[in-house]
Amino acid sequence: MERLQRGYACGSLGTQTFELRLDLALTTRSPTVVRRLLGDLAPPSLLQTARRWVADAGPQEPPSGLLTGLTVTAPAVIGRSRSCELVLGDDSVSRRHAMLAREGARIVVIDLGSTNGTFLNGRLVRHAEVQPGDRLQLGEIGIRL
């Protein structure tokens, strides 16, 4: 999934191609199919692999409390615009990137047509339930909820 995400983020894959390949990668059990899906994408460098290994080896961050704090009274828009409830000043984040909202007892993230996509725990989502401790990726910015 990470290679597909990197390929999408750097422009090697269009949105439809990325979504199709991601769906196929998640539903197949065949290593051959996965290799074909990734064949035209650059493999991670040794440095990227080492960084991921070191990051994965560390202790998990506790939930930030951001999830409940942002959605107490109304939906919260996240993006680069100063009109958003949570402003992320990074060019990889769209002006109005995503929204956190309550749906009954659940809290959901909704992508607002962002350029670089909204990822929840490494998976591209348009609308998904979120839990405290989940990792939300907006552009190149990661947030622990």
N, CA, C and O atoms as a MOPAC input file, in Angstrom:
PM7 MOZYME 1SCF
protein

 N      0.81600 1    -1.18500 1     0.00000 1
 C      0.00000 1     0.00000 1     0.00000 1
 C      0.86600 1     1.25700 1     0.00000 1
 O      0.54100 1     2.24000 1    -0.66600 1
 N      1.95900 1     1.22400 1     0.74200 1
 C      2.81700 1     2.40300 1     0.81900 1
 C      3.40200 1     2.76700 1    -0.53800 1
 O      3.48600 1     3.94700 1    -0.87600 1
 N      3.80800 1     1.76800 1    -1.32200 1
 C      4.35000 1     2.06500 1    -2.65500 1
 C      3.27500 1     2.66200 1    -3.55000 1
 O      3.56000 1     3.57300 1    -4.32800 1
 N      2.06700 1     2.17500 1    -3.45700 1
 C      0.97400 1     2.75500 1    -4.23600 1
 C      0.71100 1     4.19400 1    -3.79400 1
 O      0.51800 1     5.07600 1    -4.63100 1
 N      0.70400 1     4.43400 1    -2.47800 1
 C      0.49200 1     5.79000 1    -1.96900 1
 C      1.58700 1     6.73800 1    -2.45300 1
 O      1.30600 1     7.85700 1    -2.88100 1
 N      2.83600 1     6.28000 1    -2.38200 1
 C      3.94900 1     7.11100 1    -2.85100 1
 C      3.82600 1     7.39100 1    -4.33800 1
 O      4.06600 1     8.51400 1    -4.78200 1
 N      3.45500 1     6.38000 1    -5.11100 1
 C      3.28000 1     6.55400 1    -6.53900 1
 C      2.17800 1     7.55700 1    -6.85500 1
 O      2.29900 1     8.35200 1    -7.78700 1
 N      1.11900 1     7.51400 1    -6.08400 1
 C      0.00900 1     8.45300 1    -6.26500 1
 C      0.43800 1     9.86100 1    -5.85800 1
 O      0.18700 1    10.82800 1    -6.57700 1
 N      1.08900 1     9.96700 1    -4.69500 1
 C      1.49200 1    11.27800 1    -4.17900 1
 C      2.49500 1    11.97600 1    -5.09700 1
 O      2.45200 1    13.19900 1    -5.23200 1
 N      3.39100 1    11.22400 1    -5.72800 1
 C      4.40000 1    11.86500 1    -6.58300 1
 C      3.90900 1    12.00100 1    -8.02100 1
 O      4.65400 1    12.49300 1    -8.86800 1
 N      2.68800 1    11.58500 1    -8.32400 1
 C      2.11800 1    11.79000 1    -9.64800 1
 C      2.34700 1    10.66000 1   -10.63100 1
 O      1.98600 1    10.78200 1   -11.80200 1
 N      2.94600 1     9.55100 1   -10.17900 1
 C      3.15300 1     8.41400 1   -11.07600 1
 C      1.85800 1     7.69300 1   -11.40500 1
 O      1.75600 1     7.02500 1   -12.43400 1
 N      0.86200 1     7.82900 1   -10.52400 1
 C     -0.44400 1     7.20000 1   -10.73600 1
 C     -1.53600 1     8.25100 1   -10.66000 1
 O     -1.49000 1     9.13900 1    -9.81000 1
 N     -2.50800 1     8.15300 1   -11.53900 1
 C     -3.68500 1     9.00000 1   -11.44700 1
 C     -4.62500 1     8.45600 1   -10.38000 1
 O     -4.43300 1     7.34800 1    -9.87800 1
 N     -5.63300 1     9.23400 1   -10.03900 1
 C     -6.55500 1     8.84000 1    -8.97100 1
 C     -7.27600 1     7.53600 1    -9.28600 1
 O     -7.35000 1     6.65200 1    -8.43200 1
 N     -7.80900 1     7.40300 1   -10.49500 1
 C     -8.54200 1     6.18200 1   -10.84500 1
 C     -7.61600 1     4.96600 1   -10.86200 1
 O     -7.99500 1     3.89000 1   -10.39800 1
 N     -6.41100 1     5.13100 1   -11.39200 1
 C     -5.46100 1     4.01800 1   -11.43100 1
 C     -5.06400 1     3.61700 1   -10.01700 1
 O     -4.98800 1     2.43100 1    -9.69800 1
 N     -4.81100 1     4.61300 1    -9.16900 1
 C     -4.45600 1     4.33500 1    -7.77700 1
 C     -5.57300 1     3.55800 1    -7.08000 1
 O     -5.31900 1     2.53900 1    -6.43800 1
 N     -6.81300 1     4.04400 1    -7.20900 1
 C     -7.93900 1     3.38200 1    -6.54700 1
 C     -8.12300 1     1.95700 1    -7.05100 1
 O     -8.36300 1     1.04500 1    -6.26000 1
 N     -8.01400 1     1.76200 1    -8.34900 1
 C     -8.16500 1     0.42700 1    -8.92900 1
 C     -7.08100 1    -0.51000 1    -8.40000 1
 O     -7.36600 1    -1.62500 1    -7.96400 1
 N     -5.82800 1    -0.04000 1    -8.44700 1
 C     -4.72900 1    -0.89200 1    -7.97100 1
 C     -4.84000 1    -1.16900 1    -6.48000 1
 O     -4.55200 1    -2.28100 1    -6.03800 1
 N     -5.25000 1    -0.18300 1    -5.70200 1
 C     -5.39400 1    -0.39200 1    -4.26000 1
 C     -6.47700 1    -1.43200 1    -3.97800 1
 O     -6.28000 1    -2.32100 1    -3.15000 1
 N     -7.61000 1    -1.32500 1    -4.65700 1
 C     -8.68100 1    -2.31500 1    -4.48000 1
 C     -8.19500 1    -3.71700 1    -4.84600 1
 O     -8.45700 1    -4.68100 1    -4.12600 1
 N     -7.48000 1    -3.82300 1    -5.97700 1
 C     -6.95900 1    -5.13100 1    -6.39200 1
 C     -5.94800 1    -5.66900 1    -5.38400 1
 O     -5.96700 1    -6.85500 1    -5.05400 1
 N     -5.06600 1    -4.79900 1    -4.89700 1
 C     -4.04300 1    -5.23200 1    -3.93300 1
 C     -4.67200 1    -5.72400 1    -2.63500 1
 O     -4.18100 1    -6.67200 1    -2.02300 1
 N     -5.75700 1    -5.08000 1    -2.21800 1
 C     -6.40300 1    -5.45600 1    -0.96300 1
 C     -7.27000 1    -6.70100 1    -1.08300 1
 O     -7.56300 1    -7.34900 1    -0.07900 1
 N     -7.68500 1    -7.04400 1    -2.30300 1
 C     -8.57100 1    -8.19800 1    -2.46200 1
 C     -7.87400 1    -9.44900 1    -2.98300 1
 O     -8.43200 1   -10.54200 1    -2.88700 1
 N     -6.68400 1    -9.31600 1    -3.52400 1
 C     -6.01000 1   -10.48500 1    -4.09200 1
 C     -5.23400 1   -11.25100 1    -3.01900 1
 O     -4.83700 1   -10.68500 1    -2.00000 1
 N     -5.03400 1   -12.50300 1    -3.25700 1
 C     -4.19900 1   -13.33200 1    -2.38500 1
 C     -2.94200 1   -13.77500 1    -3.12300 1
 O     -2.12300 1   -14.51700 1    -2.58000 1
 N     -2.79600 1   -13.32300 1    -4.34500 1
 C     -1.70600 1   -13.76000 1    -5.19400 1
 C     -0.52900 1   -12.77900 1    -5.16200 1
 O     -0.69200 1   -11.61900 1    -5.54200 1
 N      0.64600 1   -13.22000 1    -4.71800 1
 C      1.83100 1   -12.35000 1    -4.74200 1
 C      2.19000 1   -11.90500 1    -6.15600 1
 O      2.73900 1   -10.82000 1    -6.34800 1
 N      1.88100 1   -12.73900 1    -7.14400 1
 C      2.17300 1   -12.38700 1    -8.53700 1
 C      1.35300 1   -11.17000 1    -8.96300 1
 O      1.87400 1   -10.27600 1    -9.63000 1
 N      0.09500 1   -11.12900 1    -8.59100 1
 C     -0.75900 1    -9.99200 1    -8.93000 1
 C     -0.22600 1    -8.72800 1    -8.26500 1
 O     -0.15800 1    -7.67500 1    -8.89900 1
 N      0.15200 1    -8.82400 1    -6.99400 1
 C      0.69000 1    -7.66400 1    -6.27800 1
 C      1.96600 1    -7.16100 1    -6.95900 1
 O      2.14000 1    -5.95300 1    -7.12100 1
 N      2.85900 1    -8.07000 1    -7.35700 1
 C      4.08300 1    -7.65800 1    -8.05000 1
 C      3.75400 1    -6.92400 1    -9.34400 1
 O      4.41000 1    -5.93700 1    -9.67600 1
 N      2.75500 1    -7.38900 1   -10.07400 1
 C      2.36100 1    -6.72300 1   -11.32300 1
 C      1.78100 1    -5.33500 1   -11.05400 1
 O      2.00500 1    -4.40500 1   -11.83000 1
 N      1.04100 1    -5.19500 1    -9.96200 1
 C      0.46200 1    -3.89400 1    -9.61800 1
 C      1.52800 1    -2.86800 1    -9.27000 1
 O      1.33600 1    -1.66900 1    -9.47300 1
 N      2.66100 1    -3.34600 1    -8.74200 1
 C      3.73100 1    -2.45300 1    -8.30400 1
 C      4.89300 1    -2.39000 1    -9.27900 1
 O      5.82900 1    -1.61900 1    -9.06400 1
 N      4.85800 1    -3.18400 1   -10.35100 1
 C      5.99700 1    -3.34300 1   -11.25200 1
 C      6.52900 1    -2.05700 1   -11.85600 1
 O      7.73400 1    -1.93900 1   -12.07700 1
 N      5.65900 1    -1.08600 1   -12.12800 1
 C      6.13000 1     0.15200 1   -12.74700 1
 C      6.41200 1     1.25800 1   -11.73400 1
 O      6.69700 1     2.39000 1   -12.12400 1
 N      6.33600 1     0.94300 1   -10.43100 1
 C      6.61300 1     1.92200 1    -9.38300 1
 C      7.96700 1     1.64400 1    -8.75000 1
 O      8.34500 1     0.48700 1    -8.56500 1
 N      8.68900 1     2.69100 1    -8.42100 1
 C     10.01600 1     2.54200 1    -7.82000 1
 C      9.88500 1     1.92000 1    -6.43200 1
 O      9.01500 1     2.31600 1    -5.65600 1
 N     10.74800 1     0.94400 1    -6.11400 1
 C     10.71700 1     0.35800 1    -4.77400 1
 C     11.26400 1     1.35700 1    -3.75700 1
 O     11.98900 1     2.27900 1    -4.13100 1
 N     10.92800 1     1.18900 1    -2.47600 1
 C     11.45300 1     2.10900 1    -1.47600 1
 C     12.97000 1     1.99800 1    -1.39800 1
 O     13.53700 1     0.91900 1    -1.57000 1
 N     13.61200 1     3.12200 1    -1.13800 1
 C     15.06500 1     3.11200 1    -0.99300 1
 C     15.43400 1     2.45400 1     0.33600 1
 O     14.58800 1     2.28000 1     1.21300 1
 N     16.69000 1     2.09900 1     0.46700 1
 C     17.17500 1     1.50100 1     1.70900 1
 C     16.95800 1     2.45400 1     2.87200 1
 O     16.59300 1     2.02400 1     3.96600 1
 N     17.17900 1     3.75200 1     2.64500 1
 C     16.98600 1     4.74100 1     3.69400 1
 C     15.52100 1     4.81200 1     4.11800 1
 O     15.23200 1     4.88500 1     5.31300 1
 N     14.58600 1     4.79000 1     3.15500 1
 C     13.16300 1     4.81100 1     3.49100 1
 C     12.77200 1     3.57500 1     4.28800 1
 O     12.00100 1     3.66600 1     5.24300 1
 N     13.29700 1     2.43600 1     3.90300 1
 C     13.00700 1     1.19100 1     4.61200 1
 C     13.52600 1     1.26100 1     6.04200 1
 O     12.83100 1     0.85700 1     6.97400 1
 N     14.73700 1     1.76800 1     6.22000 1
 C     15.32700 1     1.89300 1     7.55800 1
 C     14.52000 1     2.86000 1     8.41900 1
 O     14.27200 1     2.58500 1     9.59300 1
 N     14.11000 1     3.99000 1     7.84600 1
 C     13.30200 1     4.95800 1     8.60400 1
 C     11.98900 1     4.34500 1     9.05500 1
 O     11.57200 1     4.53900 1    10.19700 1
 N     11.32800 1     3.60200 1     8.16100 1
 C     10.06000 1     2.96500 1     8.51100 1
 C     10.26400 1     1.92900 1     9.61400 1
 O      9.44800 1     1.82300 1    10.53000 1
 N     11.35400 1     1.16500 1     9.52400 1
 C     11.62200 1     0.15100 1    10.53900 1
 C     11.85000 1     0.79600 1    11.89800 1
 O     11.32400 1     0.32100 1    12.90500 1
 N     12.62700 1     1.87100 1    11.93800 1
 C     12.89500 1     2.56800 1    13.19700 1
 C     11.60800 1     3.16700 1    13.74500 1
 O     11.34500 1     3.08300 1    14.94500 1
 N     10.80300 1     3.77200 1    12.87500 1
 C      9.54800 1     4.37500 1    13.32400 1
 C      8.59700 1     3.32400 1    13.86400 1
 O      7.93100 1     3.55100 1    14.87400 1
 N      8.52700 1     2.17000 1    13.20000 1
 C      7.62700 1     1.10400 1    13.64500 1
 C      8.08500 1     0.46200 1    14.94100 1
 O      7.27000 1    -0.09200 1    15.67900 1
 N      9.39200 1     0.52900 1    15.23000 1
 C      9.92100 1    -0.12000 1    16.41900 1
 C      9.63100 1     0.66600 1    17.68700 1
 O      9.65800 1     0.10700 1    18.78400 1
 N      9.35300 1     1.96100 1    17.54900 1
 C      9.14200 1     2.80700 1    18.71800 1
 C      7.79000 1     2.57100 1    19.36000 1
 O      6.93700 1     1.88500 1    18.79800 1
 N      7.59500 1     3.15200 1    20.56100 1
 C      6.30800 1     3.00100 1    21.23800 1
 C      5.20500 1     3.74200 1    20.49800 1
 O      5.45000 1     4.76900 1    19.86500 1
 N      4.00600 1     3.22000 1    20.58100 1
 C      2.86600 1     3.85900 1    19.92800 1
 C      2.50800 1     5.14400 1    20.67000 1
 O      2.54600 1     5.20200 1    21.89900 1
 N      2.16000 1     6.16500 1    19.90300 1
 C      1.71500 1     7.41100 1    20.50300 1
 C      0.33000 1     7.19200 1    21.11000 1
 O     -0.49000 1     6.47500 1    20.53700 1
 N      0.06300 1     7.80400 1    22.26700 1
 C     -1.28900 1     7.69800 1    22.81800 1
 C     -2.23800 1     8.55900 1    21.99200 1
 O     -1.78800 1     9.47100 1    21.29800 1
 N     -3.54700 1     8.29000 1    22.05100 1
 C     -4.49500 1     9.14100 1    21.34600 1
 C     -4.33300 1    10.59000 1    21.78900 1
 O     -4.04900 1    10.85600 1    22.95700 1
 N     -4.51400 1    11.52300 1    20.86100 1
 C     -4.25500 1    12.93000 1    21.14700 1
 C     -5.42400 1    13.63500 1    21.81900 1
 O     -5.23400 1    14.68900 1    22.42600 1
 N     -6.61600 1    13.08400 1    21.72700 1
 C     -7.79900 1    13.77700 1    22.22800 1
 C     -8.36600 1    14.73600 1    21.19900 1
 O     -9.42600 1    15.32300 1    21.41300 1
 N     -7.67600 1    14.89900 1    20.09300 1
 C     -8.09000 1    15.80100 1    19.03100 1
 C     -9.45400 1    15.41700 1    18.47600 1
 O    -10.27400 1    16.28100 1    18.16200 1
 N     -9.68600 1    14.13600 1    18.36000 1
 C    -10.91100 1    13.63900 1    17.74600 1
 C    -12.15200 1    14.14400 1    18.48300 1
 O    -13.05700 1    14.69700 1    17.85800 1
 N    -12.20200 1    13.96500 1    19.76400 1
 C    -13.37300 1    14.39100 1    20.52100 1
 C    -13.38700 1    15.90000 1    20.71200 1
 O    -14.46000 1    16.50300 1    20.72800 1
 N    -12.23200 1    16.52100 1    20.85800 1
 C    -12.16800 1    17.96300 1    21.04100 1
 C    -12.67500 1    18.73800 1    19.84400 1
 O    -13.32100 1    19.77200 1    20.00900 1
 N    -12.39800 1    18.26500 1    18.64800 1
 C    -12.80200 1    18.97600 1    17.43600 1
 C    -14.26700 1    18.81400 1    17.10700 1
 O    -14.84900 1    19.69500 1    16.47300 1
 N    -14.87400 1    17.73700 1    17.50700 1
 C    -16.24000 1    17.43900 1    17.04000 1
 C    -17.29000 1    17.56300 1    18.14000 1
 O    -18.39400 1    17.03800 1    17.99300 1
 N    -16.97200 1    18.24000 1    19.22800 1
 C    -17.91700 1    18.34000 1    20.34000 1
 C    -19.18900 1    19.07100 1    19.93200 1
 O    -20.28700 1    18.57300 1    20.18200 1
 N    -19.06800 1    20.24500 1    19.30700 1
 C    -20.25700 1    21.04900 1    19.02100 1
 C    -20.69900 1    21.02100 1    17.55600 1
 O    -21.89100 1    21.13800 1    17.27200 1
 N    -19.76100 1    20.87000 1    16.63100 1
 C    -20.10200 1    20.93500 1    15.20700 1
 C    -19.02200 1    20.21100 1    14.41200 1
 O    -17.94700 1    19.93200 1    14.94300 1
 N    -19.29500 1    19.90300 1    13.14000 1
 C    -18.25300 1    19.30700 1    12.29900 1
 C    -17.04000 1    20.23300 1    12.22800 1
 O    -17.16700 1    21.45200 1    12.33400 1
 N    -15.86700 1    19.63300 1    12.04600 1
 C    -14.61900 1    20.39600 1    11.98100 1
 C    -13.95200 1    20.15000 1    10.63400 1
 O    -13.65400 1    19.01200 1    10.27100 1
 N    -13.72400 1    21.23300 1     9.90000 1
 C    -13.03800 1    21.14100 1     8.61600 1
 C    -11.53700 1    21.29000 1     8.86700 1
 O    -11.10300 1    22.14400 1     9.64000 1
 N    -10.76200 1    20.44600 1     8.20200 1
 C     -9.30600 1    20.46700 1     8.30500 1
 C     -8.75500 1    20.83700 1     6.93500 1
 O     -9.17300 1    20.28600 1     5.91600 1
 N     -7.81900 1    21.76700 1     6.92100 1
 C     -7.22600 1    22.16000 1     5.65200 1
 C     -6.24200 1    23.29100 1     5.79600 1
 O     -5.86500 1    23.66700 1     6.90600 1
 N     -5.82800 1    23.83100 1     4.67100 1
 C     -4.83200 1    24.89400 1     4.62500 1
 C     -5.45200 1    26.27900 1     4.83000 1
 O     -4.75100 1    27.21000 1     5.22600 1
 N     -6.73900 1    26.42600 1     4.57000 1
 C     -7.41000 1    27.71300 1     4.67900 1
 C     -7.53300 1    28.15800 1     6.13500 1
 O     -7.74600 1    27.34500 1     7.03500 1
 N     -7.39500 1    29.45700 1     6.34400 1
 C     -7.52900 1    29.98700 1     7.70800 1
 C     -8.95700 1    29.88900 1     8.21900 1
 O     -9.19300 1    30.06200 1     9.41500 1
 N     -9.91500 1    29.61400 1     7.33900 1
 C    -11.30200 1    29.47000 1     7.76600 1
 C    -11.58800 1    28.09000 1     8.37200 1
 O    -12.67100 1    27.86500 1     8.91200 1
 N    -10.63100 1    27.17500 1     8.28500 1
 C    -10.82000 1    25.82000 1     8.81600 1
 C    -10.67500 1    25.80800 1    10.33500 1
 O    -10.00200 1    26.65700 1    10.92000 1
 N    -11.32400 1    24.82600 1    10.95500 1
 C    -11.19900 1    24.67300 1    12.41000 1
 C     -9.79600 1    24.19000 1    12.79700 1
 O     -9.26900 1    24.56800 1    13.84300 1
 N     -9.20200 1    23.35500 1    11.94700 1
 C     -7.81700 1    22.90700 1    12.17100 1
 C     -7.03000 1    23.26300 1    10.91200 1
 O     -7.26800 1    22.69900 1     9.84300 1
 N     -6.09500 1    24.19800 1    11.04400 1
 C     -5.32200 1    24.68300 1     9.90600 1
 C     -3.98100 1    23.96000 1     9.85800 1
 O     -3.24000 1    23.93700 1    10.84000 1
 N     -3.67700 1    23.36400 1     8.69000 1
 C     -2.40300 1    22.69500 1     8.45400 1
 C     -1.68100 1    23.45600 1     7.34500 1
 O     -2.08100 1    23.39500 1     6.18200 1
 N     -0.63200 1    24.16300 1     7.70300 1
 C      0.08000 1    25.01200 1     6.75100 1
 C      1.08800 1    24.24800 1     5.92600 1
 O      2.29000 1    24.47200 1     6.06100 1
 N      0.63400 1    23.36300 1     5.08800 1
 C      1.51000 1    22.58200 1     4.22500 1
 C      0.88100 1    22.53700 1     2.84100 1
 O     -0.32400 1    22.32300 1     2.71000 1
 N      1.70200 1    22.73800 1     1.79800 1
 C      1.18900 1    22.78300 1     0.42700 1
 C      0.58600 1    21.46900 1    -0.04800 1
 O     -0.17400 1    21.46300 1    -1.01600 1
 N      0.90600 1    20.34700 1     0.60900 1
 C      0.33700 1    19.06600 1     0.20000 1
 C     -1.09700 1    18.88900 1     0.71000 1
 O     -1.78300 1    17.94300 1     0.32300 1
 N     -1.54500 1    19.79800 1     1.57600 1
 C     -2.89400 1    19.76000 1     2.14400 1
 C     -3.76600 1    20.73100 1     1.34500 1
 O     -3.36600 1    21.87000 1     1.10500 1
 N     -4.94500 1    20.28800 1     0.93700 1
 C     -5.87200 1    21.14700 1     0.20800 1
 C     -6.43800 1    22.22700 1     1.13300 1
 O     -6.39200 1    22.09800 1     2.35600 1
 N     -6.97200 1    23.29800 1     0.52900 1
 C     -7.51700 1    24.39800 1     1.34100 1
 C     -8.59800 1    23.89400 1     2.29800 1
 O     -8.59800 1    24.25000 1     3.47600 1
 N     -9.49900 1    23.08300 1     1.80500 1
 C    -10.53000 1    22.41700 1     2.61700 1
 C    -10.37700 1    20.93800 1     2.30300 1
 O    -11.00500 1    20.43700 1     1.37100 1
 N     -9.56400 1    20.24400 1     3.05800 1
 C     -9.11500 1    18.89700 1     2.72600 1
 C    -10.12200 1    17.82600 1     3.16900 1
 O    -10.55400 1    16.99500 1     2.37000 1
 N    -10.48300 1    17.86400 1     4.44900 1
 C    -11.35600 1    16.82400 1     5.00200 1
 C    -12.17400 1    17.41200 1     6.14700 1
 O    -11.91200 1    18.51700 1     6.62100 1
 N    -13.16200 1    16.64700 1     6.57300 1
 C    -14.00800 1    17.08900 1     7.67100 1
 C    -14.21100 1    15.93900 1     8.64700 1
 O    -14.40800 1    14.79300 1     8.24100 1
 N    -14.16100 1    16.25500 1     9.92900 1
 C    -14.52900 1    15.31000 1    10.98300 1
 C    -15.92300 1    15.69000 1    11.44800 1
 O    -16.19200 1    16.85200 1    11.75000 1
 N    -16.80700 1    14.70300 1    11.50400 1
 C    -18.19200 1    14.99700 1    11.89000 1
 C    -18.76600 1    13.83400 1    12.68200 1
 O    -18.30900 1    12.69600 1    12.57300 1
 N    -19.76800 1    14.14400 1    13.47100 1
 C    -20.49500 1    13.10600 1    14.20500 1
 C    -21.64800 1    12.60500 1    13.35100 1
 O    -22.36700 1    13.38200 1    12.72400 1
 N    -21.80600 1    11.28700 1    13.34500 1
 C    -22.96700 1    10.64400 1    12.72400 1
 C    -23.54900 1     9.72900 1    13.78900 1
 O    -23.13100 1     8.58000 1    13.93400 1
 N    -24.50400 1    10.24500 1    14.52200 1
 C    -25.01800 1     9.50100 1    15.67000 1
 C    -23.93000 1     9.40200 1    16.72800 1
 O    -23.37800 1    10.41700 1    17.15300 1
 N    -23.62200 1     8.18700 1    17.15200 1
 C    -22.58300 1     7.97700 1    18.16200 1
 C    -21.19000 1     7.85600 1    17.54400 1
 O    -20.19000 1     7.83200 1    18.26200 1
 N    -21.12600 1     7.78000 1    16.22000 1
 C    -19.84200 1     7.60400 1    15.53400 1
 C    -19.25600 1     8.94500 1    15.13000 1
 O    -19.97100 1     9.93500 1    14.97200 1
 N    -17.92500 1     8.95700 1    14.96300 1
 C    -17.24500 1    10.10500 1    14.37500 1
 C    -16.64900 1     9.61600 1    13.06400 1
 O    -16.00900 1     8.56600 1    13.01700 1
 N    -16.86300 1    10.38700 1    11.99500 1
 C    -16.39000 1     9.98900 1    10.67800 1
 C    -15.48700 1    11.07500 1    10.10500 1
 O    -15.58600 1    12.25000 1    10.45900 1
 N    -14.60100 1    10.64400 1     9.20500 1
 C    -13.82000 1    11.58100 1     8.40100 1
 C    -14.38600 1    11.52500 1     6.98900 1
 O    -14.68600 1    10.45300 1     6.46600 1
 N    -14.52500 1    12.69200 1     6.38700 1
 C    -15.06500 1    12.80500 1     5.03900 1
 C    -14.07800 1    13.61500 1     4.21000 1
 O    -13.77400 1    14.75900 1     4.54700 1
 N    -13.58300 1    13.03200 1     3.13800 1
 C    -12.69600 1    13.75900 1     2.23400 1
 C    -13.54200 1    14.77400 1     1.46800 1
 O    -14.62800 1    14.45200 1     0.98700 1
 N    -13.03500 1    15.99600 1     1.36100 1
 C    -13.78500 1    17.06500 1     0.70800 1
 C    -13.28400 1    17.33000 1    -0.71200 1
 O    -13.23600 1    18.47900 1    -1.15300 1
 N    -12.91300 1    16.26600 1    -1.42300 1
 C    -12.42500 1    16.40800 1    -2.78900 1
 C    -10.98900 1    16.88000 1    -2.83600 1
 O    -10.60600 1    17.61500 1    -3.74600 1
 N    -10.19300 1    16.47100 1    -1.87300 1
 C     -8.80400 1    16.91300 1    -1.78300 1
 C     -7.98100 1    16.42500 1    -2.97000 1
 O     -8.32300 1    15.44100 1    -3.62700 1
 N     -6.89300 1    17.13400 1    -3.22600 1
 C     -6.00600 1    16.77400 1    -4.33300 1
 C     -5.18800 1    15.53300 1    -4.02100 1
 O     -5.05900 1    14.65300 1    -4.87200 1
 N     -4.63200 1    15.44500 1    -2.81500 1
 C     -3.72200 1    14.35700 1    -2.46300 1
 C     -4.35800 1    13.24900 1    -1.64600 1
 O     -3.66300 1    12.32900 1    -1.21500 1
 N     -5.65000 1    13.31300 1    -1.42600 1
 C     -6.34900 1    12.22500 1    -0.75100 1
 C     -6.27300 1    12.27700 1     0.76100 1
 O     -5.42300 1    12.94800 1     1.34700 1
 N     -7.18400 1    11.54900 1     1.36700 1
 C     -7.25800 1    11.40200 1     2.81400 1
 C     -7.05900 1     9.92700 1     3.12100 1
 O     -7.77800 1     9.07300 1     2.60100 1
 N     -6.07900 1     9.63100 1     3.97100 1
 C     -5.74900 1     8.25100 1     4.30600 1
 C     -6.02600 1     8.02600 1     5.78300 1
 O     -5.65000 1     8.84300 1     6.62300 1
 N     -6.67600 1     6.93000 1     6.09400 1
 C     -6.94300 1     6.53400 1     7.47600 1
 C     -6.22900 1     5.22500 1     7.71600 1
 O     -6.55600 1     4.20600 1     7.10700 1
 N     -5.25100 1     5.25400 1     8.60700 1
 C     -4.44300 1     4.07200 1     8.91400 1
 C     -3.85900 1     3.45100 1     7.64300 1
 O     -3.80800 1     2.22900 1     7.50000 1
 N     -3.41800 1     4.31700 1     6.72100 1
 C     -2.74700 1     3.85800 1     5.51400 1
 C     -3.64700 1     3.53900 1     4.33400 1
 O     -3.15400 1     3.17200 1     3.26700 1
 N     -4.94800 1     3.67200 1     4.50200 1
 C     -5.87300 1     3.34000 1     3.41000 1
 C     -6.60200 1     4.59600 1     2.93300 1
 O     -7.11700 1     5.37200 1     3.73700 1
 N     -6.63700 1     4.78000 1     1.61800 1
 C     -7.33600 1     5.92000 1     1.03800 1
 C     -8.82300 1     5.79800 1     1.34500 1
 O     -9.43400 1     4.75800 1     1.09900 1
 N     -9.40600 1     6.88100 1     1.89200 1
 C    -10.82900 1     6.85700 1     2.23100 1
 C    -11.51500 1     8.11300 1     1.70700 1
 O    -10.89500 1     9.16400 1     1.54700 1
 N    -12.79000 1     7.97400 1     1.45000 1
 C    -13.62500 1     9.13900 1     1.12400 1
 C    -14.55200 1     9.44400 1     2.29300 1
 O    -14.87900 1    10.60300 1     2.55100 1
 N    -14.97200 1     8.39800 1     2.99700 1
 C    -15.89000 1     8.52500 1     4.13200 1
 C    -15.65400 1     7.30300 1     5.00400 1
 O    -15.88300 1     6.17800 1     4.56000 1
 N    -15.20300 1     7.50300 1     6.23200 1
 C    -14.90300 1     6.34600 1     7.08700 1
 C    -15.03600 1     6.72400 1     8.55700 1
 O    -14.80700 1     7.86800 1     8.94800 1
 N    -15.40900 1     5.73800 1     9.35300 1
 C    -15.46800 1     5.93700 1    10.79500 1
 C    -14.04900 1     5.98900 1    11.35000 1
 O    -13.17700 1     5.23300 1    10.92100 1
 N    -13.82500 1     6.89600 1    12.31400 1
 C    -12.51600 1     7.02700 1    12.94600 1
 C    -12.64000 1     6.74700 1    14.43800 1
 O    -13.69900 1     6.92600 1    15.04100 1
 N    -11.52600 1     6.30100 1    15.01600 1
 C    -11.45900 1     5.96900 1    16.43800 1
 C    -10.27500 1     6.69800 1    17.06200 1
 O     -9.31000 1     7.00500 1    16.36100 1
 N    -10.32400 1     6.98500 1    18.36500 1
 C     -9.14400 1     7.55500 1    19.02200 1
 C     -7.93200 1     6.63800 1    18.79800 1
 O     -8.03100 1     5.41700 1    18.92400 1
 N     -6.80200 1     7.24400 1    18.46600 1
 C     -5.58800 1     6.47900 1    18.20200 1
 C     -5.35200 1     6.19400 1    16.73400 1
 O     -4.24600 1     5.80600 1    16.35700 1
 N     -6.38300 1     6.37900 1    15.87300 1
 C     -6.19600 1     6.18400 1    14.43800 1
 C     -5.21000 1     7.21300 1    13.89700 1
 O     -5.02200 1     8.28100 1    14.48000 1
 N     -4.57900 1     6.87000 1    12.76600 1
 C     -3.65300 1     7.79500 1    12.10700 1
 C     -4.31000 1     8.31400 1    10.84100 1
 O     -4.66000 1     7.54800 1     9.94300 1
 N     -4.47200 1     9.62700 1    10.78800 1
 C     -5.06400 1    10.30700 1     9.65300 1
 C     -3.94700 1    10.98200 1     8.87600 1
 O     -3.13600 1    11.70300 1     9.45700 1
 N     -3.89700 1    10.75600 1     7.57500 1
 C     -2.85500 1    11.33500 1     6.71000 1
 C     -3.54400 1    12.24700 1     5.70300 1
 O     -4.36000 1    11.80300 1     4.89500 1
 N     -3.19800 1    13.53300 1     5.76600 1
 C     -3.72800 1    14.52300 1     4.83400 1
 C     -2.55100 1    15.09800 1     4.07900 1
 O     -1.73500 1    15.82500 1     4.64400 1
 N     -2.46400 1    14.77100 1     2.79600 1
 C     -1.25500 1    15.16200 1     2.05700 1
 C     -0.05200 1    14.48900 1     2.69000 1
 O     -0.03800 1    13.27000 1     2.85700 1
 N      0.95300 1    15.27000 1     3.04100 1
 C      2.14500 1    14.72000 1     3.68500 1
 C      2.10600 1    14.85600 1     5.20800 1
 O      3.08100 1    14.52300 1     5.88200 1
 N      0.99800 1    15.33800 1     5.75000 1
 C      0.87700 1    15.57300 1     7.18400 1
 C      0.12300 1    14.42500 1     7.83700 1
 O     -0.99400 1    14.09600 1     7.43600 1
 N      0.73400 1    13.81900 1     8.84100 1
 C      0.10200 1    12.74200 1     9.59900 1
 C     -0.37000 1    13.25000 1    10.94400 1
 O      0.32300 1    14.02900 1    11.60000 1
 N     -1.54300 1    12.81400 1    11.35500 1
 C     -2.13800 1    13.24000 1    12.62900 1
 C     -2.59000 1    11.99200 1    13.37700 1
 O     -3.28500 1    11.14400 1    12.81700 1
 N     -2.19700 1    11.88300 1    14.63600 1
 C     -2.70400 1    10.79400 1    15.49600 1
 C     -3.95500 1    11.33000 1    16.18200 1
 O     -3.89300 1    12.33500 1    16.88900 1
 N     -5.08800 1    10.66600 1    15.97700 1
 C     -6.35000 1    11.12300 1    16.55900 1
 C     -6.52400 1    10.62400 1    17.97500 1
 O     -7.53500 1    10.91800 1    18.61300 1

